[in-house]
Amino acid sequence: MILASQLLAFISLVTPLNSCADKNTPSFDKAQIYTVSKANVTDRDSVNDNLTTSRHNAITRAVAKASPAVVGINVTEIREQRIYDPFGDDPFFRQFFGNQRRGPATQRYKVEGLGSGFFISSDGYILTNDHVAGNAAKIIITTTGGKQYDAKLIATDPVQDVALLKIEAENLPFLTLGNSDDLSIGEWAIAMGNPFGLFKLNDKPTVTVGVISNNGVNLGMEQGKNYRAMIQTDAAISSGNSGGPLLNANGEVIGINAVIRSTAQSYEGSGSIGLGFAIPINKVKLIIEEFRSGKKINRNIGSLGFIGQALDEEIKQYINVQTDDGLVITNLYRNSPAVAAGLQVGDVITAIDGEHVRSPEDLNSIINDRKVGDVVTFTVLRSEGIMQIKMKLPQK
């Protein structure tokens, strides 16, 4: 999950903005590579109701079932740093080095990192975060029991912070993907993973238990990652848990642990304060299907061609609008997608594809959840009434 040079592994995530699949990595076959839960609401409710009836309850059974499918991840990333010699062009030093020009140089160095992941198929497909393994030159997977494998990066979506890895092995334990659209605030949640690298001490994951604290939390863009509709939990998640599963009491994956909020000033101290966030597994399923299609997921969206400002009381009075939510367009650029779509200065954007817009940050996060070429619908409040304006998202 973390890289040793990062300030806070879950919050400071630095990656490219385009998703890709390495042409040298294995390709998908047409078979389904993950299993979706068929449990119904009654099944899940009965499990939650039975948590306190015995020492070996639903939580312990879920943990026993899931633990063998959780893995520790160690990565090596190669980074480059530009080094500039301030004396290279100085005439005084040139007399010692002749006319040889000594300008900027590049130094390559290794950064070690770690995180968590979990098997989603018996033949070695692993889900984790992009910020764990998306830029790694070498990836080592450690399974429960201590066996190690070299892994290959199959595909990654840096903006959504999801990566798919593969090891060459068969008959592996794997987790079933649940339904993150069917969650109840307050129901049990189980986080599993490799906090602070503890996996290597006894070759099995650490387990923490809490509840679903909130759902549909929009954290917005953070260091190139777009965290929308996140699952919040108070199950303790710390540095190293990134990429591990968040489970329900049935042992089904409902999310991938990705972000924490911490008071720590360095990654070594980035422990839980009860504010952890997971990427909903239903969103991850859609990303996996995009990976399997073989098409590049292009989220390198260009400028829409306008500047917007959040509404306040002064602006609302000036443009004579009553809505509390919205973003008023203050500037338009010539020959831009906004002009082509029909947006105008003074328009108040209240929603995009039905999602409320309250600030420029909201707009940025909603747009970055889409792909280049997608058509989005702006709900616009104009003097003559409410309008629906469509725009095709441009390439940067």
Secondary structure, 3 states (H helix, E strand, C coil): CEECCCCCCCCCCCCCCCCECCCCCCCCCCCCCCEECCCCHHHHHHHHHCCCCCCCCHHHHHHHHHHHHEEEEEEEEEEEEEECCCCCCCHHHHHHHCCCCCCCEEEEEEEEEEEEEEECCCCCEEEECHHHHCCCCEEEEECCCCCEEECEEEEEECCCCEEEEECCCCCCCCCEECCCCCCCCCCEEEEEECHHHCHHHHCCCEEEEEEEEEEEECCEEECCEEECCEEEECCCCCCCCCCCEEECCCCCEEEEEEEECCCCCCHHHCCCCCCEEEEEHHHHHHHHHHHHHCCCCCCCECCCCEEEEECCHHHHHHHCCCCCCCEEEEEECCCCHHHHHCCCCCCEEEEECCEECCCHHHHHHHHHCCCCCCEEEEEEEECCEEEEEEEECCEC
